[in-house]
């Protein structure tokens, strides 16, 4: 039984003289939340573009549900959905119209019912018949994720989904992500917010200068951090401290 949603081995990508990915390896379990963590320019979006068939790698392999992204892109696209850093919604349409349009584009039966179900699930029923231009940032992001779930993809890619959101809207998105994984959807999340990865991810990989320099569960990553000095209370390191410690080691290497 194939229990891996994503398998990546030796992924490399260059833009002219700049090598962005230098041999990236990782695997993602089905139904889990996987966080790819890294600073701006680390190569996170390049990884997402390759996995979602928007960009071809120079070398290495990437499998989605066992299908090679380079040779079987159509099979891959049927299994995935992508939500980018900025909400891809039509502001001139209402929330309901956006969802109906996508359901029709995916040739689904009963597109209005599909829209109604997603509006209810994402708490947008009351705002369903308002133009999206009147929505707050958090509402747009909820609608954007709802649009990406039309057709029930098995794997959803969220590329920095909470960029620009206020704390309340960010917590709303976190709840949605947890619910998605709880219902069996595999979630691949890129983020530069360390707290986000700490809150959500089953497994975390740290991408730095085009390579994965550490990966594992939060507790496994904590073991890479220098042991705490016991004075009165043993303080557990935060993901931010672990991240900076690991990157610092690599910088000095």
MIMITI-309188 format. One record per residue: x, y negated, z negated of N, C-alpha, C in turn; residue in three letters. Coordinates in steps of 0.02 Angstrom, whole numbers, plus 50000, padded with zeros to 5 digits. Each point is the difference from the previous one (the first is absolute). Example, Ala and Ser with C-alpha at 12.3 -4.5 7.8 and 13.67 -1.06 7.14 Angstrom:
2
506605028449610499554994150000500454994050000ALA;499824994750036500424994149997499614994549963SER;
***
This chain:
253
500435006050000499574994050000500454993850000UNK;499884995650047500394993950005499754994949949UNK;500414998849947499774995349949500364993350004UNK;500364999050054500354993650010499624996050054UNK;499814993949983499674995750049500524996850047UNK;500574998249971500524996450038500685003249984UNK;500385001350053500685002649993500464995950045UNK;500494996849969500464995650037500715002449988UNK;500385000750055500695002549995500454996150046UNK;500524996949971500534996850039499784994350044UNK;499494996349979499714994750042500494994150008UNK;500144998350063500454994450015499674995350050UNK;500124993549991499734995050046500444993949998UNK;500184997650060500394993850007499644995250045UNK;500104993649987499784994650045500634996650024UNK;500195001450063500644997650027500565002349954UNK;500414995349973500565002149958499805001549928UNK;499394998049980499805000749931499685006949987UNK;500335004049958499725006549982499544999149940UNK;499355001050011499514998749947499905006349957UNK;499955005850032499935006349963500625004350014UNK;500295002649947500655003550007499975007249978UNK;499455003450017499935007049980499555000649939UNK;499354999050011499515000049945499675006949995UNK;499975002749939499695006649987499514999449941UNK;499405002850009499535000749944499425004350022UNK;499625002449951499395003850012499444997449956UNK;499385000550025499424997649962499505005749995UNK;499805001649938499515005349988499304997650020UNK;499605004750022499304998550017499634997649938UNK;499574994850010499584997549946500374996149947UNK;500624998150014500394996249950500074992750022UNK;500244995949953500184993150015500764999650000UNK;500284998250057500724999550008500174992650011UNK;500464997449960500194992950007500714999550028UNK;500064996350054500664998350028500164993049976UNK;500504999649958500154993849964500644997050028UNK;500014993550011500604996850024499924992650008UNK;500564996550002499994992750009499794998450072UNK;499874993650013499884997850069500605001750042UNK;499875002750060500555001750046500315006849988UNK;499735003849952500295006649985499855005150054UNK;499474998850040499815004750054499335003449989UNK;499624997849949499365003349983499514999950058UNK;499904994050030499514999450054500225004050062UNK;500665000350011500255004150057499825007349990UNK;500075002549938499815007049985499255001050015UNK;499594995349977499285000550011499835000050074UNK;500324995550038499864999650072500185006550036UNK;500555003249980500195006350031499495005449982UNK;499815000449936499535005249978499314999150029UNK;499824993950018499334998750029500024999450076UNK;500555002350030500085000550074500054993250035UNK;500134994649963500054993450031500714998650024UNK;500475004149979500714998950016500335006850005UNK;500475000750046500365006450007500674999649963UNK;500155005249963500645000349966500565001450050UNK;500624998449982500575001650042500205007349992UNK;499965002449938500155007149987499665002049935UNK;500025006649986499655002649942499295002250018UNK;499665003349952499325002450012499534997449947UNK;499374999150021499474998149954499385004050018UNK;499745003849953499405004150011499434997449956UNK;499424999350031499384998349965499535005950007UNK;499825003149943499595006250000500295005250048UNK;500675000250005500335004950042500094997950072UNK;499714994350020500074997650069500574994950005UNK;500415000850051500564995450010499754993350026UNK;500204994549967499744993450019500214997950070UNK;500585002450022500264998050066499675004050056UNK;499935006749991499755004250054499245001249998UNK;499694999049941499275001249993499664993849969UNK;500104994150029499724994049968499245000049996UNK;499665002950049499265000149999499745004149940UNK;500325005749986499805004149943500124996249935UNK;500554996449998500174996149939499484994649989UNK;499834996350053499534994449994499315002249975UNK;499815006250017499355002549977499985001249925UNK;500595000749970500035001849928500134994049955UNK;500194994350030500254994449959499604993650009UNK;500134995549954499754993150006500514995449969UNK;500044993950026500514995249977499684993549981UNK;500184997549940499804993349979500644996049990UNK;500074994750038500624996049998500004995049944UNK;500514995750001500094995149946499454994750000UNK;499714998850058499494994750005499355003250025UNK;499454998249969499365003150016499824999250074UNK;499895005750033499845000050071499245000350008UNK;499674994549983499274999750004499804994350047UNK;499425000850032499744994750044499604995149957UNK;500274994049993499694995149954499344997250026UNK;499885000650065499374997450028499415004849989UNK;500175006349986499475005049988499865000549925UNK;499445003149984499865001549929500385006349981UNK;500025001449935500315006249977499685006150031UNK;499335000050002499645005750030500175000850074UNK;500024994450036500145000250073500715002650013UNK;500484998149958500685002650007500015007649995UNK;499655002649950500005007249989499635003750055UNK;499434997350021499625003250055500425000250064UNK;500354994550014500414999750061500535005549999UNK;500355000949943500535005149997499705007050005UNK;499425001049968499675006650003499815001750072UNK;499774994950037499835001250071500635001350042UNK;500544996449985500635001150036500275007049988UNK;499845002749942500225006949983499485005250022UNK;499484997850035499485004450026499675004149946UNK;499884996949942499675003649946499244999750008UNK;499675005349977499274999949998499784995449943UNK;499434996950009499694995849948500474994649972UNK;500274995750042500484994949977499734995449946UNK;499354998550001499714995649949500025003449931UNK;499865006549999500035003849938500715000449973UNK;500485001050046500715000049981500184993449967UNK;499784994450031500144993349974499694999149931UNK;499375002049993499654999149936500355003949943UNK;500215006150016500335004249949500664996749977UNK;500384997450047500654996949982499904993349965UNK;499504996350020499854993649966499835001449926UNK;499615005249989499815001849931500625002349961UNK;500405004250031500595002949967500494994549978UNK;500054994850041500504994749986499694993749969UNK;499385000749976499694994449964499894993950043UNK;499825001150064499924994450046499284999450026UNK;499545003849971499315000050026499694993149998UNK;500104996349945499694993449995500284995150051UNK;500635000950019500334995450048499985002750071UNK;499635005550010500045003650064499804995750060UNK;499534995549991499744996250057500264992850002UNK;500554998949962500344993550004500605000650047UNK;500154994650034500615000050042500615001249957UNK;500485003750027500605001749962500414993749985UNK;499914994750039500364993749988499824997149931UNK;499445002249971499804997449934500255004549943UNK;500345005550017500225004849949500634997549964UNK;500085002049938500624998749963500545004850026UNK;500634998849979500555004450020499905007149979UNK;499765001049938499875006749975499455003650039UNK;499484996350018499445003050038500245001950070UNK;500404995850031500275001650067500425006449997UNK;500415000549948500425005949994499585006349989UNK;499474999449959499565005749990499675002150066UNK;499774994950039499705001550065500515003250046UNK;500614997449999500535002550043500135007449985UNK;500025001849936500115007049982499395004250019UNK;499404997249991499395003550021500025001550075UNK;500224995050040500045001050073500485005750017UNK;500545000449961500505005250015499765006949980UNK;499455000449961499735006549979499435002550045UNK;499804995950048499495002250048500265006150037UNK;499625005450000500225006150032500375004749953UNK;500074998149937500295004349947500705002750018UNK;500494995650009500675002450015500295003949940UNK;500445004850014500295004049946500574996249965UNK;500334995550037500574996349973499894992650014UNK;500084995849949499944992850010500664996749981UNK;500244995850045500614996149989499814993049979UNK;500254997949943499864993249975500674996449996UNK;500114995450047500634996450003499934993549960UNK;500285000149939499974994249955499284997349993UNK;499545004249976499294998350002499794994249954UNK;500414998449950499784994749954500404993650008UNK;500374999450055500384993850012499524994050002UNK;500144994949961499604993950001499365000249960UNK;499865005749966499395000449961500114997649929UNK;499474997449969500064998049930499975006349956UNK;500194999549936500045005949957499355004149997UNK;499434996549998499365003649995499875004150064UNK;500124996950058499905003650063500495005850007UNK;500614999049975500515005350003499765006149961UNK;499734998849940499755005549959499425003650034UNK;499584996350035499455003050040500285004850052UNK;500524997850035500305004250053500315006249968UNK;500334999249943500295005749966499485005349984UNK;499414997749977499465004849984499785003850063UNK;499954996350056499805003250063500515005350020UNK;500644998449994500535004750019499965006349957UNK;499914999149935499945005949956499395004250018UNK;499454996750016499395003750020500115003950065UNK;500374997050047500145003350064500375006649988UNK;500534999549960500405006149986499585005149962UNK;499574997449955499575004549961499525003950044UNK;499824997150058499535003450045500385004250053UNK;500665000649992500385004550045500384996650056UNK;499934993450007500374996450053500734999249978UNK;500465001050046500704998649987500124992650011UNK;500324996749952500124992850005500764998850003UNK;500224996850055500704997950007500014992549992UNK;500344997749948499974993049980500704997050004UNK;500074994350034500634996449995499874993949957UNK;500494998349959499924994249957500674997349978UNK;500024993549985500584997249967499834998349928UNK;499365001349981499794998849931500135006349959UNK;500484999649954500205005849962499435002549956UNK;499634995349972499445002049956499485004150039UNK;499914998350064499525003550042500195007450007UNK;500635001250015500245006950006499945003749934UNK;500164996449946499975002949933499295002149982UNK;499524995850018499295001249984499705005750042UNK;500215000450063499625004150048500335006650019UNK;500655000050008500325005450039500105006549962UNK;499865005650033500205006649974500755000950009UNK;500244997750059500735000350014500214993350030UNK;500624998149986500274993650023500665001350035UNK;500104996750057500655000250034500254992850006UNK;500634998949984500294993350005500424999650063UNK;499794995550045500354998950063500434993849993UNK;500655000950013500474994449992500505000250057UNK;500034994550038500474999550057499945006050046UNK;499375002050014499875005150051500075007249977UNK;500105001249935500065006849975499585000849937UNK;499765006249989499675001549936500555001349949UNK;500044995849949500545000749952499785003549936UNK;499355000849991499735003749943499285001850014UNK;499785005749976499295001850007499805004949946UNK;499365000049984499745004549950499404997149966UNK;499775003349947499464997249959500304994349958UNK;499564996149970500244994549958500445002749943UNK;499795005749970500405002849945500675002550024UNK;500035002850062500645002250028500464994050014UNK;499714994550024500404994050013500264997149934UNK;499605000649948500224997349935500635003649975UNK;500095006350020500595003849978500644997350034UNK;499924996450056500584997150034500244993649965UNK;499574997549957500164993749965500435001749939UNK;500494995849984500425001449941499575001149938UNK;500195005049959499595001749942499934994149953UNK;499404999649969499854994349958500385000549934UNK;500194994349975500344999649935499454999649946UNK;500005004649953499495000149949500204995349943UNK;499594995149989500114995649943499415000949953UNK;499454996250011499405001049960499495004150039UNK;499894998050064499525003550043500355001550066UNK;499925006250023500305001650066499564997050054UNK;500294995650041499624996650053500095003850065UNK;499445002150030500025003350065500164994850055UNK;500465001650046500154995250053499404999150047UNK;499904993950023499484998850050500275001950069UNK;499565000850048500215001650068500454994450027UNK;499864993849979500414994450023500725000949977UNK;500105002049938500685001049974500345005850036UNK;499635005450012500275005850036500214998050071UNK;499564996550034500114997850070500644995850004UNK;500054995049956500584995550002500645003749981UNK;499945004749954500585004049980500265004350058UNK;499535003450035500195004450056500304996050057UNK;499674994450017500264995750054500684997249981UNK;500084998149938500644997349977500565005050007UNK;499855006349984500505005450008500215000650073UNK;499504999850045500145000850072500394994150027UNK;499844994049976500354994050022500745000549982UNK;500125002749940500695000449975500395005950029UNK;499635004750031500335006150025500444998550060UNK;
***
